[in-house]
């Protein structure tokens, strides 16, 4: 659904990557197995390739920094 919204509104919608879009998390939870069971390994890899391209954060209207989960204490610069 999110990809359909992004496709319909490419200049106004940004999809950010969260922690569940990593290979580690898709294996730890059930996404990988569910995807392979419903489709196959190739479809799962397409999802992972897509997730790998999602930005981790975005700067909005020169006022906000949007991201999933928050800022690490090690974060020094935008």
Protein Blocks (a to p, Z undefined) as FASTA:
>chain_A
ZZmmmmmmmmlcccdddfklpfklmmmmmmlmmmmmmmmmklmmmmmmmmmmpcfbdceh
hlaccdehiacfklmbZZ
